[in-house]
Amino acid sequence: MISREQCAARDAADPLARLRSLFAMERADAGGLIYLDGNSLGALPKATPGRLREVAEAEWGEGLIRSWNSAGWISLSQRIADKIAGLIGALPGEVVVADSTSINLYKILHAALAARNINRVGILSERTNFPTDVYIADTLAKQHGLELVLADTAEIADRIDDRVAIVMLTHVNYRTGYMHDMHAITRRARTAGALVVWDLSHSAGAVPVDLHRAEADFAVGCGYKYLNGGPGAPAFAWAHSEHIAWMTDTEWRQPLSGWLGHAAPFAFSSEYQPAWGMARFVCGTPPVLSMAALECGVDTVLAAEAVGGIQAIREKSVALTQLFIDLVEQRCAGHQLTLASPRAAAERGSQVSFAHPTHGYEIMQALIARGVIGDFRAPDILRFGFTPLYTRFTDAWDAVDRLRAVLESGEWRDARFSVRAAVT
Ligand SMILES: Cc1ncc(COP(=O)(O)O)c(C=O)c1O
């Protein structure tokens, strides 16, 4: 049996431990709160409130509209995009930061469809992909007279054939944390002549991603999960430079061709001419306050570079998720929790999910009442995210200790825990 002392010793030896001080965790610590939901909303970086105050009071309050130039607001999104590029194996200039993941997916799928082999009939995705991905792909498929084919996780690779135009997958599944082999799937798609679009929402900042080495075509991802950009943070989109080249050569327009994606927005021409490269994926005015917060969040991930970078993050993530699985299975046995995440670390992202056949929601609410924040994904998943920048080994131990208490006492049966909130 793993002891709390052993976990404390692992924290003491952890090269990433000092990065926790980059986050505003004092109140959580004072209240005994354990945060295991950074896969849904990353914690607040300490730098963010001060930076937001500076943007609001100095740049907006004093600089007023001059700040688009004098404070660099107009180039802020590209600066952040180039930082994110370094985390996902992309080159500077290939990433754009704008809008939400859903909207970026719409624009990127549109681009992929423009580049597709016209004899092909389908977009292939995973049945348990995040709903927004499925809805957006379905809309685009219908608009283009194509079929959206949804397959089970284990079948995906075998379903890639010469009828498939685009394979669109989320690298790490939001429910189970299952991580696809990006390189193998992309290779298979390339061999079959299909393009691949990856959703990196649960990968960027959490697991190593090398889009160029994988020879992927397009990607999108979220700014408010492991990139710690704050609620509703802007998202990102990526295209391989080969695709950027044909878009530029053909003056291809993205479907939301707005004024800030124009080659010369301040010419105010009534004729649209797309900006060079990925800049055309911008539609309207960037949300400067949100961008400023996102940059602070991305910088927390970049701060790990001094202590081993994304490889060190991944090593700690694997160690944390393995510890949590082992502890739950040892200490909460007999309470109908079954592991819904892959047992093999190589197939697991930075989260652990357990299924409960009937009362997952109530158990999670009771656990939150005991100060352990995870979340519930219908119909049966208790989900726990591990962010190596601020999650400690002792957090995993304490969380399981409280989960055990919730299960042994049966306190989750209290009627107040079955009241469904709007966000679960
Ligand atoms: C895989 C995936 N894609 C997209 C989204 C959300 O997209 P948006 O930011 O547009 O709401 C999520 C949110 O959890 C997600 O898990």
The ligand as an ORCA input file, in Angstrom:
! r2SCAN-3c Opt
* xyz 0 1
  C     -12.142     18.023    -27.464
  C     -12.812     19.338    -27.268
  N     -12.999     20.156    -28.314
  C     -13.602     21.364    -28.159
  C     -14.035     21.772    -26.911
  C     -14.721     23.069    -26.641
  O     -14.748     23.959    -27.628
  P     -15.204     25.454    -27.331
  O     -14.077     26.156    -26.656
  O     -15.522     25.969    -28.669
  O     -16.391     25.437    -26.413
  C     -13.834     20.957    -25.810
  C     -14.308     21.421    -24.472
  O     -14.238     20.808    -23.487
  C     -13.224     19.708    -25.996
  O     -13.055     18.896    -24.946
*
